[in-house]
């Protein structure tokens, strides 16, 4: 049966409940919808036209999102904005330039700056002023296909709400302003416009029944979050020295679950990610490179990698591309540093320079920076250091072995000695069983 052979009407649902912290949508009972659910008009509005955070764009607003039937969770994504920011980076350069610039308002693509003979990030997307009117408001808001948050939707042709009764989509907003905008983070969000749920409703009940008769369930990889902390390291007394910090930490959130891929994001604290009220590079979404870093996992009593594991920046990036696919990033974003100066020196162009000369927009040290300094770094250098591995096994015991060398760190935000929050996103195997008009969700 062709997917769109029946009588279909595209429905636009306003939230049945909403405030500055959440919104919830409810689909009609005893009906059917195709699984391509999407959210429209997602984002925030600010009179100051501050830029959305570069990596997530409008997705920075989402702290958590869930798909529920009569209160029972079918699929969900916690700490969603960080994971969606990573997914944004996996789009190729043309998609990020031509498609995502308007859909998600993130900044990920790289352009060639002919004047500087260097690579530059595309300009940031600003949130529109509240007074801009309807057109200005809608152009500042974005789009979210819900299969990014609910992978189960990729394994289902439709949703029968006579089985999944009182079907709701609930979005919990992130109240932390640095997770949403890059600048003026001390200023409250002026307006949280209600997003809209868009769903293709199947108007022919016979079509719904035929689709449901051939559907007995699905197996999919849900994305689950866990985290551990790497405490601030002990700095050496001398500038020329370094102190090795090695630790082993249990990751208990995936015990007794089958795990496919595992992503590690190495976030700093808010004090490390921001300078005053302005994001440093990718800000809260930076996954920070460290000096002489190595990462290994012990799975069910055995190391996944030999020796210290992943101890080379090129190897980490190559493995990430093998496991999650290629993406678009500017040169050197995965390295701790490049050139003769570090990105914290005051000689580099300040963040308040006119558009086109901000170091946050991605000039790379191939030639002199716009302010005339040679071999200087962009703030985003060293902020795309993700670790991706394929587990493909049932976890009984999982441990991360992490090591870095801590340098004498004179910077206030402590980029190479401060605390790291290791956030993990694992694809965990789950199953949905449907029988006699009822359903059951469990781990597979």
N, C-alpha and C positions, 0 to 999 in steps of 0.2 A: 504494500500500500504506500503510495507516494505520501511524503510527509505533510504536504499541504493540499491534499485532495479534498478535504472536507470544507465545510463552511466555517470560516475563521474570522474572528473580529479581534483587532488589537485593542487591548484595554489599558487604560492609564489609571492607576490607583494612587490616591493620596493616602498618607498615613492615617491609620485609625487612632493612633496616639503619637504625640511628638512633643518634645521640648528641647532645651539646649543640650541635653545629655543623650538623647536617644530618639528613635522613631521606629514604628512597627507598622507593617502592611499585612493585610489579611485578604486571601483569595476566597472566592465564592465556593461554598460547599456544593456537592453533587454536580460538579462540572469537570471539565478537563482543560489542561493547558499544555502547550508544548514546553519543553524544558529550557528553551532559550530565554530565560528570565533576564531582565536587565534593569539597572537603576539609571535614571536620568536626573539632570539638574542637581548633581552632587557637588558640594563645595561650600565655601564660606564667602561672605562679602565684607569688605573693609573700606572705609572712607579713604584711608591712606593709600589704597592700591598697592599694598605690599605683595611681594611675590610668594606664590606657593613654594613649599620646600621642593627642591629640584627633583629628587628621585621619585617621590610618590605622587606629586601633583595633588589633585583633589582627593586621592586615596588617603592622604595624611589625616583626614577627618575620621577615619574608621578605626576604632580601637578593637572592636570585635563585631562579628556578624554571624547570625545563625538562621537556619531553616528548621522550622518546628511544625509538628502536627499535634494539636491539642496539648501543647507544652512539651512534648517529647522531642528531643533533638534528633534530627535526621542527619544533618551535617553542619559544621561550624568552623570558623577560623578565629583563633584568639591572637591578640597582638597583630592584627591583620595589616596595619599600615606598613610595617617593616617588611613583611613578606611580599606584599603587593609592590612595594618599591623595588625589591629585587626582581620580581617578574617583569616590571617595566624595563629594566636594564637589559633583558634578554631579547628585546625586539631589535631587528637590524636597523641600520642607520637611516635608511629611507623611510621605514615605517615610523620611526620616532620623529622624523622631521615632518612627514606629510600627514600622518594619521594621528599620532598620539599628542602632537602639539595642540590639536583641537579637542581630542576626546578626553584626555586625562590631565592636560595642562602641565605635564612634567617636562623636565629639561634633561634630555639624555643624548641627543644626537650631536655630532661633531661637524663643524663646517670648516672650510679652508679660508683663512684670513690672508688674502693676497697681499695686503699692505705689509703685514708683519711676517709673511712667509711662514706661517705657523698654523696650527690647528686651534680652533676656538669652539667653545660650547655655544649652542644656540641660546639666544636671550631668554631670560626667565619669563614665565607667564604671570602677570599680575592679577590679583583679585580686583574686581571692578568696584568702584565707589558705589555706596548705597544710593546716591543721588543720580546715578547714571541712567535710571529708567529701566524699563523691562528689557530692551535689547541689550543694554550694557550688562545687566545682571545675568542674562542667560548665556552670554558669551564668556562669562567668567566661570561657569559651572560645567561639570563634566559628566562622563558616562562610564558605567561599570557593568560589564557582562558578568553575571553572577556565577558562571561556571569557574571563574578564577578563584572564587571563595568556596564554592561548593562543587568539588570535582565529581560528586555523584551525578550531577546533571549531565555530564558527558556520557554516562552509561545508561541514561533513561531517555526514551523518546518523548514521554509525556508525563504529566502529573495528574492522577485521577483523584479529585478531592472528595469522592465518595469513599475512598480508601484512606487518603491522607486528609482527614477532617480538620477543619479549623487551621488550615495551612497558613503559616505566617513567616514573614521575613523580618527579622529584628536587627537593627543596626544600633550599636552603642558607639557614641562619639568619643573621641579623644579630647579631653578638656585641656590638655597641655598645649599651649599656643606654639612653642618651638617645634612641635610635631606637625604643624599645619602651615606656618608661614616662616619666611627666612629672616624678616626684619621687623623691628618695632615689636618685639615679642613681649614687651611689658604692657602693650595696649590690648585691651580685651577685644574679642571678635564682636563686631557690631551686630551681625545678623547671621542666623543659621537658617537659610531658606530650606523649606521642606523638599526633600527629593521626591521623585515619582517612580513607582514601580510599573514597568511596562511588561505586559504578558500577552501572548497570543492565545486567546481562548477558543477552544474547539466547540462550535455551536451545535454540531450534530452529535447527539448523545450516542447514537449507534456506532459512530466512529470511535468514540472514547471506549465503549464497551469492547469493541473488537481489538483495539490496542491493548486494553487491560487483560483480555483473555489470553493473549500471547506473552504476557509479562509475569514472570514468577519471582523476579528479584534481580539484584545486581551486586557485583563485587567492584570495589573501587579503592583508591588510595586517598584517605582523608589526611589533611595536614594538621599535625598537632605540635604545640609549642612547649618547650621546656627551657630552663636556663640555669647556668651556674656562674659564679663570680670569681674572677681572678683579682685578688687583692692588689692594692698598690705595691709596687716593688720597692726594694731598698736601694736607693741611689748610692753609687760609689762616692768616695770623698774627693777623688780627683777627676778632672775632665776627661783624661785619657783612659780611664778605667771603665769597667762594666761589671755588673753583678748578675750572675745567672739566677733566674727565678724558675723553678720547676715545680709542678704540682700535678696531682692526679685527683680527678673528681668524678664521682658517680653521677650518671644521668639516669635517674630512676623513672622518669615519666614514660618510658617505652618498654618497661619490663613486661614480659609475657605478651608482646605484640609483634607481629611481623612487620618489619621496616624495610622499605625499598630504598629511597634516597634520603640523605641526611644533609641539611644545610647548616653551617655555622656562620653567624653574623657576630662580629666582634665590636660591639658598641662601647663607646666611652660613656662617662657620666655627663649630665647636662653642663656641668662646669667645663668639661673638656670640649664639648661639642659647640659651644657658643662663646662669643666674645661680647660681653655685655648683653645686649638684646638683639644681637645679630648672629646668624649661623656662620660657623667656620666651614666653608666648603659645603659638603653634604649635610652638615649639622648632625642632627639626631640620627640620621640614616647612614652615617659613615661607618664602614667596617674597616677598622684601622689596622694598617700594616705595623709590624713591630720588628725591632732589631734582633737579628739572628733567632728568628722564631721557628719552632718546630711543633707539629701537631701529629699525634697518633691516637688511635682508638684501640682499646682492648674490648673485644666482643666475645662474650662467653668464655673468658679465660685466655684468649689468644689475640695477639696484636694483628690488626688489619694490614699494616705496613711493616716492612723490615726496619730495624734500627730505630732511629728517632722519628721515622715517618716522613711527613711532608716538611722539608726544611729548606726548600728552594722556592722563590717567588714564581719563577716560570713554571715549575712543576705544579704548584697550587692552581695557577690560572689555567694551565692546560687540562688538569683534572676537572676543574670546575666546568670548562667548556665541554669535556667529554661526557660529564654526568648530566648537566642541565642544558647544554646547547650553547652556541655562540651568541654573543650580544654585541652591543656597541659601547665602547668606552674610549676615552682619549688616551693617548700614549702616557705611560707611567702612572696611571691611577692606581695600579696594583702594587707599586713599589713604595718603599718607605721614603726615599728621596732620590733626586736626580739633579745634576748641576752642581754649582759651587756653593750655593747658599741654601739654607733651609727655608721652608715656607712660613716660618714664624718671624722672620726678620722684618724690621720696620721699613727697609728700603724698597720693598715691593709695593706696587700701587695700592693705595688704600681702598677700602670697601666703598667709600662714599664718593669716589671719582665718577665722572659722567658715564652713562651707559656706553659700553664698548671698550672701556679701559679697566673695568673691575677685574681683579684677579680671580674672582669667583666665576667669571664667564669662560675661563678655560684656556687662556693663552699658555702655550707650552714653551719651554726654554730652548727653542730651536734658534731663536735670535733674541735681540733685546726686547724686553717687555715695554709696554706703552710708556711707562714712566722713565725709560732710558736705561734701566738696570739690566745687565746681561746675565744670563745663566740663572735667573731667579725662578722660583717655583710657584705654581698655582696651588691654591689651598686644597684642591681635590687630589693632588698627588698623595698617594698613600692611603686613600680613603675607599678603595674598592678591593679590599683583601678578604674575599669570601672563601670559605672552605666547603667544597661539595664532594661527598663520597657516596658510592653505591654500597648499601649494606646487603640487601636481598637475603635476609635471614630472620628467623625468629629470635628476639632478644630475651635472654635470661638475665644477662648482666652486661651493662655497657658503661665504659669508663673512658674519659678523655684524658690523655697525657699531654700536658701543655708546657712548653718551655720558651722563655725569651730572655734576652740579655738586656738588663736595665742600665741605661746611661745616666750620666749626670744631666739632669733635666732642669734648665733654668726658666723654662716657659711656665707661665701661670697655669695653663691648661694641662700641663704634664702629658703630652701626647705619647711619649715613649716610656713612661714610668708609672702612670696613673692606673687606677682601677679599670678593669675591662669587664663588661657584662657579656658573657658568651650566650647568645640566644640561638637555640636550636629549633629547626623546623623539620620534622620527620614526616615522610609519607607512610602512613600506617594503614595496613590492610583491614578493611571493614566490609561487611556484607549486609544487604537488605533482602529479607525474605518476605514474600507476599503470598498469602493463602487465605481463601475463604473471606475475602474482603478485609483482612487484617494484615498488619505488617510488623516485622521485628527487625531492629538494627542491632548488630553485634560485631565484635572483632572476629576476623576470619583466621 
